[in-house]
Amino acid sequence: MAEVDKSPGPLHRLSAAAREGRCSAATLVSESSRSLDQATSLAVVGELAADEVLREAKRIDEGDHPLGRLFGTPLLVNDP
């Protein structure tokens, strides 16, 4: 049986950066929004929530949420 790579993935690394103050949740959301804008097939989904998500990220940066494992990490789930 092959050994499973248990090293932290990109979401955990981004979350750690936000928790440790190396970047803000708002910055992560802004960068994710820019990426969505470039992915034309997903742009509509991103536009629907971008303002709300950015407001929430700013609340996170102000300390309005507990520091969970994926703290400050924006996620997009596609539910066709």
Steps between C-alpha positions, in 0.01 A plus 500: 500500500631845406577746775263798517653849494381663823684830456283812519333593172454849359181576698669419829807706404283800409300464821820484706623819330176678596501366859863603546440849355720449193202597283141603560181310422394800290816464289431129448142579391614778266758275336245219467251741341762604246560134416126445457478798267757331277306171499208607282297185563495575875479881493123516554517289816785712634323825425188396687679479833819706459382807694350296782810281528730803510290655781522173694878481443539851644302391807734203535802732478349711780493193727128431473542123454684213670819376338394169343711268284401679178482847656485774237521264204246570227346191342279463195282191476341425166159335542365448147 
